[in-house]
Amino acid sequence: MSSGATTGGRVVGNGAEDPSAGQRLDWLMGDLVERVAGARSALLLSADGLLLSASPGLEREEGERLAAVASGVASLARGARAQLGASEVRQSVVEMDSVFFFVLPAGQGAQLALVADASCDMGQAAFEVHRLVRQVGPYLSALPRGRGGEG
């Protein structure tokens, strides 16, 4: 099987065969932000917290910090899994006074994070992030580090 796949005219994958795959993933992150009313930003990160893709308008430095936070949230959830008698973590949602922070697995070695205003429709936000993961998650894998000479 190829490392990338076409989904609805968009190519997603690990970027090895298509150097613009990272830009296409950025587009998917931007599309997610547009579909969720109140969403501020979305990002794709590696399991170890490296920023792989982000919605337009998110500065790289801020994206890297959010990726590190999302990785920590995901790690805490995985650590709690056994203690709480669960077999898998489907999503983590952190609710703060003015923001929701969603983190969920998004394919092999990747996590998806969404930052949304607390006024957002939490059900719609959860639906949209899970829909994106269902559609492209099987084809997502961690992009090579430092894609396009960055990092």
N, C-alpha and C positions, 0 to 999 in steps of 0.2 A: 504494500500500500504506500502511496506517495505520502510525503510529510505534509503536504498541503492539500486542500480540497476546495472545490468551488461550492459555495452556498449562496443561492440567490444572486449569482453574478459577482460575488465577492470571494476572493481567495484568502483563506486563513491557513495558518500552519506555522512551521518553525522558521520560516524566512530563509532557509538555506538555499532553496532553489529560486526564490523570488525575493530580491532585495527590497522590493516595495511592500512586502507582506506586513512589515511593521506599520507602514503608513495606512494600510488597509485596516489593520486592527485599530489604529487610532481613529479611523473613520467609524468603525463599529462602536467604539467607546463614545464618540461624539453623538452618534445616532441614539444610543441608549439614554444619554443625558437629555436629548431633545424629546424623547418619548415619555420621560418621567417628569411630570410637572413638579417643580421645586428642586430638581436634581442640580447639584453644583458641579460635580465632576465624577468621572469613572476611570478606573485604571485596571490594567492587567499586570500581575506581578508573578515572579517566579516563587516557588515554594520557599526559597531562602530569602525572600524579601526584595529582590531586585526589580526595579521598574522596567516593564517590557513595553507597555503601551499606555497612552493616556488620552483622555478627551482633549480636544483643542481648547486652548486658553489656560490650561494647567501648566504653570511653569515647571520645568524639569526638576529644579531643586525641591519645590513643594511636593511634586509627584513622588520623588524619591523618599521624602519623609513620610508621606502617606503610605507608600508601599511598605516601609519598615513597620509602621503602626499596624497596618493590615496583617502583615506577617505575624506580628506578635499576638494579635487578636486570634488569628487562626491557630497559632501554636497553643495558646491557652485553652481554646475550645477542644483541640485534639487531646490535650492533657486531661481535661475534665471528662472526656468521653468515657473512659474506662471507670473512673470513679463514680460516675452517674449511671453506669450500666448500659450505656448506648454503644452501638457498633459503628456508627458513622456520624460525622458532623455534616449536616446539609447546609447550614448557614449560621452565621453569627450576626446579630444585630445589636449595636450599641446605641442606646437612646440617650441623648443629652438634652439640655434645656433648649437648644436651638437647632439641633442637627441629629439625623440618623446616620449611622455608619454601618453599611451592609458588607459582609465579607463571606464569600462562598467559593468552594472548589470549582475550578473551570477547566477541566481537562487534566491530562497527565502533567504534574509538576507546575501547575498554574493556579492562581487565585484571581477572582474578580472582586473589586471593591467599588462601592457606590457611596458617594457622599450626597445627602439630600437634606433640605430644610426640614425642620420638625413639623412644618405645616403640610408636608407632602402627604399624599395618600399612601400610607405604608403598604397596604395591600397591593396597590398598583405597582409600587416600586419593587416589591418582592416578586410579583408576577413577571415584570419585565426583565429583571436580572436572571430569573430562572428560565425564562423563555430564551434569552440569549444563550445561556449555557447549554440548554437542551439542543438548540439549533447548531451551535458551532463547537460546543465543548468536546465532542468526540474527536474533533480535528485540531483542537488547540493543544499545543505543547509549548514548553518554555522556549522562547526565541533565544538564539545565541546571545550571550552577554556582549554588550558593547556594539549592538547592531549599528550599521551605517557609520562606524567610526566614533560613535558616542560612547560615553561611559568611561 
